[in-house]
Amino acid sequence: MAVQDEVRLRRRRAWRIARFVIGLALAALVLNALNGQRNDLSEALNQIGRARPIWLVVGAALEFVSYLGLGALQRSLLRAGGVGIGMFFVTALSVASSAIVASLPGGPAFASVYSYRQYRRRGADSAVAGWVLIGTFAIEAFALSLVASAGVGLAIQQ
């Protein structure tokens, strides 16, 4: 049994080192990619510098409210499945999932897996976790179609 424990310990150490090296390699790739986009980044900073502060505050507040709404939706779906999760957790999970979507290629797939695992860790069985993801996607798609329809309606009236 001691030999098995030693083998496991060596594997864990090797995996930690491998993760560190992979992280450094990914960071180098990101820095290299950003280096080629200097002009775009400086132009984006110029655009942000011209923004009116009040609109930045309004935009940030509305974004915060949207995350609260998404968290409330997920919390309601989880409660319908018999899982009690706090509002802070589901809102933080919404923010984390959004960051994954925005920062990784194939981000929506990774974010779904991440959310699914978090639901499972908080007590949801696989069926409830899956249905919460499906329900969230369906309601988000419906809400987006309403916003797009309103935008088209406003554009036609102009």
C-alpha angles and dihedrals in degrees: 000000000000090000091054091050091051091050091050091049091051091048091051091050092047091049091050091051091046091051090050092050092046090050091052091049092050091048090052090050092050092049091049091050092048091048089062091051099055095122092051092048094049091049090050090052090050090052092049090049090058094051119110110247094226091059091049090054092046091049093048091048092050091048089052091050090050091054090049089052092050090048091050090051093052092044091052092049091048092049089051086057091050098257119127112207125164124250093240092057097049092045091050089047090052091052092047092048091049090052090051091049092050098044108040132062104245087019097158091059093048092045091052092051090047093050092045091053092047091052090050092050089053094055107273116135119230094264094052093045091050094047092049089056093047093046092048092050092048094050092044090052091049092049091048091051090053092051091047091048091051090050092051090047091052092046092052092052092054 
